[in-house]
Amino acid sequence: MILKATLIYLAVISLISALITVHDKRAAKRSKRRVPERTLIIFSLIGGSVAMYMTMQLIRHKTRHAKFMIGIPVIIVLQLAAVIATARLLM
Protein backbone atom coordinates (compact mmCIF):
# COMPACT_ATOMS: atom_id res chain seq x y z
CA MET A 1 0.00 0.00 0.00
CA ILE A 2 2.74 2.47 0.98
CA LEU A 3 4.82 1.50 -2.05
CA LYS A 4 1.88 2.08 -4.41
CA ALA A 5 1.13 5.49 -2.86
CA THR A 6 4.82 6.44 -3.07
CA LEU A 7 5.02 5.47 -6.74
CA ILE A 8 1.86 7.45 -7.54
CA TYR A 9 3.26 10.46 -5.67
CA LEU A 10 6.57 10.26 -7.55
CA ALA A 11 4.78 9.91 -10.90
CA VAL A 12 2.61 12.97 -10.21
CA ILE A 13 5.44 15.14 -8.85
CA SER A 14 7.68 14.09 -11.75
CA LEU A 15 5.01 15.06 -14.28
CA ILE A 16 4.48 18.42 -12.59
CA SER A 17 8.25 19.01 -12.45
CA ALA A 18 8.63 18.29 -16.16
CA LEU A 19 5.67 20.53 -17.02
CA ILE A 20 6.91 23.51 -15.02
CA THR A 21 10.35 23.13 -16.59
CA VAL A 22 8.84 23.17 -20.09
CA HIS A 23 6.63 26.12 -19.10
CA ASP A 24 9.66 28.06 -17.87
CA LYS A 25 11.53 27.38 -21.11
CA ARG A 26 8.57 28.63 -23.16
CA ALA A 27 8.19 31.68 -20.95
CA ALA A 28 11.90 32.45 -21.38
CA LYS A 29 11.61 32.29 -25.16
CA ARG A 30 8.53 34.54 -25.17
CA SER A 31 9.82 37.03 -22.56
CA LYS A 32 6.89 36.15 -20.30
CA ARG A 33 6.70 35.70 -16.55
CA ARG A 34 9.16 32.99 -15.50
CA VAL A 35 8.97 30.23 -12.94
CA PRO A 36 11.17 31.27 -10.00
CA GLU A 37 14.37 29.24 -9.68
CA ARG A 38 13.41 28.56 -6.08
CA THR A 39 10.23 26.82 -7.27
CA LEU A 40 12.23 24.62 -9.63
CA ILE A 41 14.61 23.65 -6.83
CA ILE A 42 11.72 22.92 -4.44
CA PHE A 43 10.04 20.61 -6.94
CA SER A 44 13.36 18.87 -7.41
CA LEU A 45 13.75 18.44 -3.64
CA ILE A 46 10.27 17.01 -3.12
CA GLY A 47 10.75 14.21 -5.63
CA GLY A 48 10.85 15.61 -9.13
CA SER A 49 14.63 15.74 -9.47
CA VAL A 50 15.10 12.95 -12.01
CA ALA A 51 12.26 14.12 -14.26
CA MET A 52 13.36 17.74 -14.02
CA TYR A 53 16.99 16.96 -14.79
CA MET A 54 16.04 14.79 -17.76
CA THR A 55 13.64 17.45 -19.05
CA MET A 56 16.26 20.19 -18.70
CA GLN A 57 18.73 18.12 -20.67
CA LEU A 58 16.15 17.22 -23.31
CA ILE A 59 14.96 20.78 -23.95
CA ARG A 60 18.34 22.38 -23.15
CA HIS A 61 17.00 24.58 -20.40
CA LYS A 62 19.21 25.95 -17.61
CA THR A 63 22.06 23.72 -18.78
CA ARG A 64 24.55 26.54 -18.26
CA HIS A 65 23.53 27.10 -14.65
CA ALA A 66 25.70 25.22 -12.15
CA LYS A 67 22.93 25.52 -9.57
CA PHE A 68 20.89 23.14 -11.71
CA MET A 69 23.45 21.02 -13.55
CA ILE A 70 25.38 20.24 -10.37
CA GLY A 71 22.71 20.87 -7.76
CA ILE A 72 20.02 18.58 -9.15
CA PRO A 73 22.36 15.57 -9.57
CA VAL A 74 23.50 16.13 -5.96
CA ILE A 75 19.84 16.11 -4.90
CA ILE A 76 19.33 12.87 -6.86
CA VAL A 77 22.27 11.21 -5.09
CA LEU A 78 21.03 12.37 -1.68
CA GLN A 79 17.51 11.11 -2.44
CA LEU A 80 18.89 7.77 -3.58
CA ALA A 81 20.97 7.50 -0.40
CA ALA A 82 17.85 8.25 1.67
CA VAL A 83 15.89 5.53 -0.15
CA ILE A 84 18.68 2.99 0.39
CA ALA A 85 19.02 3.91 4.07
CA THR A 86 15.26 3.65 4.57
CA ALA A 87 15.12 0.27 2.78
CA ARG A 88 17.90 -1.06 5.03
CA LEU A 89 16.10 0.10 8.15
CA LEU A 90 12.91 -1.62 7.06
CA MET A 91 14.61 -4.94 6.35
N, C-alpha and C positions, 0 to 999 in steps of 0.2 A: 504494500500500500504506500509506504513512504517512498520507495524507489519510483513508483509510477508517478506520484505527485511531484517528486524532484525532477524527473525527466520532462514532465509537462511544463513545469516552471522554467526549466532551462530552454526548452523549445520556444516558449513564448518570449522570454527575455532576449533570447538570441535573435528572434525575428524582429522584435522592437529595436534592438541595437543595430541590426543591419539597416532597417528602414530609416532610423534617424541619421545614420551615417550617409546614406544615399540622399536624404533630404538636405543635409548640410552641404553636400557636394553640389547639388542643384542650386541651392540658395547662393553659394559662393559664385557659381558661374553667372547667375542672374543679378548679382549685387542686391540680394534680398536679405531679410533678417536671418542671421545664422543661429545655429544651435551652439550654445555656450560650450567651450571646451570642458568645463567642469561637468556638464551634463553627460558628455561623451565618456569621460573618465568614470563617473558614477555608474553608468550603465555597464561599463566594462567590469567594475568592481563587484556589481551585484549578480554577475553571471553571464554577461554578454561578451566577454573578452575575446573568445575564439571567433565568434561570428563577426564581431566588429573588426578584429584584426584582418580576417580573411576578406571582408568587404572593402576595407581600406586599401588592401593590396590589389584587389580586383579592379576597383574603380580609380586607383591611384589618387587617393584622398589623404591628405596629411602625412604623406610618406616622407616628407622632408622635415618633419617635426620629431625631434628626439623624444619628446614627452610621450608621443604615441608609438613610435617605432621601437623604442626601448622599453618604455613604461608598460605598454600592454603585454608584451611577452613576459615581463617580470611578473605582472599580475597573473598571467596564465600559469607560470611556474609555481607561484605561491598558492593559487587555487588547487593545482594538482597535488601539491604537498599536503594541503589541508584535507583533500579527499583521501589520500593514501593514509594519513595519520588517523582520520576518522574510521576508515575501513579496518585498520589494525586494532583500534580500540574496541570495535564491535565484534571482532573475531574471538 
